[in-house]
Amino acid sequence: MVLMHIQLFFCFYRKIEIVQFASRTRQLFVRLLALVKWANNAGKVEKCAVSWQQSWVRNNLLVAWDFGTI
C-alpha cells in the first residue's frame, strides 16, 4: 500500500514537471515568434525612419530658405 502511494506521488510529480516544461517551452516559442515577426517588420520600420528623416531635412531646408539663412 505504501509503495503504491509512493508510485502515485512520483507519477503525479512527473506529470506536474511535464506540464511546467510544456508551459516554459510554450512561453519561449511565443517570445521567439514575436521576435521573428518583429524582425520581418524591421525593414518597414527602417523605410519609415528614412522617409521621416528625409522629410525632416527637406522641411528644415525649406524653413531656412524661407528665412533667408541659406
Contacts in CASP RR format, 6 or more apart in sequence:
PFRMAT RR
TARGET T0000
AUTHOR 0000-0000-0000
METHOD contacts of the structure
MODEL  1
MVLMHIQLFFCFYRKIEIVQFASRTRQLFVRLLALVKWANNAGKVEKCAV
SWQQSWVRNNLLVAWDFGTI
61 70 0 8 1.000
64 70 0 8 1.000
END
